[in-house]
Amino acid sequence: MTKTLVKIDLSESPYKNEMIHNRWHPDVPIIEWVKPGEDFVMETYDWTGGFIKNNDSADDVRDIDLTIVHFLSGPIGVHGASRATSSLLIFSTSVRCRRASGALTASFPRRMAAGF
């Protein structure tokens, strides 16, 4: 079974999860290590941290504070890679979030992954 490296609780604020951050920076510590080619799962919030809801109101889109968005899971380290090493992350599968009331997911076949 594929190991889940990052788990989230959609009913809680992303600020309560130590594996969530809002920027890529060398000072953000690696939370988990994997081997090259290893499959794993990372759960994540949407970019708003759950502020935008799946309902008939657009108020949340109008009222969002854009200074606090861009929630990210990770970072994950790859054994044998350095910060200077270019990495290619291949999204080979998309898993629908079973706990979310609405979600947008995408699947990228391997032949398209070179665009990332």
N, C-alpha and C positions, 0 to 999 in steps of 0.2 A: 504494500500500500504506500502511496506517495505521502511523504511527510509534509505536514502543514507547518511552515516556519513562522508565520504571522497569523494570529487569530484576532478577530475584532468582535465587538459587541455593538451592533447598530443602535441599541437603545442607550448607549453611553456616549459621552462626548469623546472625540478623538484625543483631547488633551489628557484624558485619564489613561491612555494606552502608551506605555513607554516605547513601543515599537513603531510609533507614528511620529513623523516630523513634517516640517513644511518647507524644507530647502535641501538641496544637495550641496554639501560643504565638507571639506576634509576633516573638520572637527566633529562631525556627526559620527558616533562610533558604530562600527559594524555590529549588527545584532545576532548574526548567525553565519556560519561558514558552510559552503557546499563544495563538492568535488566537481571538476569540469565534466560536463555532460549529465550531471545528476538532475533528475526531475524533482520539483518541489512545488508546493502551493503557497501563495501569499494572498491572504485576504486583505482588502483595503477599503477605505471609505471612498466615496465619490470626492471630487476635488473640493467640494464645499464642506466636507465633514458632516454631511447629513442635514445641512441647513435647508436645502431645497427639497421640498416634499412632493410626493406623487399625489397631488390632489387638484381640484379645479381652480385653485387660487393662484394668481401670479404675484401675490404680495411678497412671497419669499424671494423671488427673482428681483423684484424692484428694491427690496430692503437689504439685500445681502451686503455685508461689509467685506469689500474686496481686499482689505488689508490683512485679512486673517485666513484666506483660502489657500489652496494648493497643498492638501494633505497627501502625504506619501508614506508607503510602508517600506521598511528597511532601514539602512542598506544591508544587502547580503554580500558577503565576501566570497570569492572563488579561490580555493587553494591553488597556489602556483601563479596567480595573477598579481600584478602590482598596480598601483594607482595609475601608472603611466601606460599600462597595457590597454589596448582597445579591446572592448568586449562586444560580442554579438549575442544579443538575447533573442531567442527564437520563441515566439508565441505560437505553439503548435496546437493548443487547445483553448477553448473558452468554456468556462464553467459558469452556468447561470447561478446567481446568488439566490439561494433558496429562502433566505430570511428577509430579503428586501421586497418592498411592495412594488417597486419599479426599478429597473436597471437597464443600462445600456452596455452590451458586451460586443466584442468583435473577435472573429477568428481570422488568423493570418496563416495561410499555408506557407510551408518552408520556403518555397520559391519566391515569395514576396518579402521575406524577412530581411533581405539585404537593404531595404529602404530604411531600416531603423538604425 
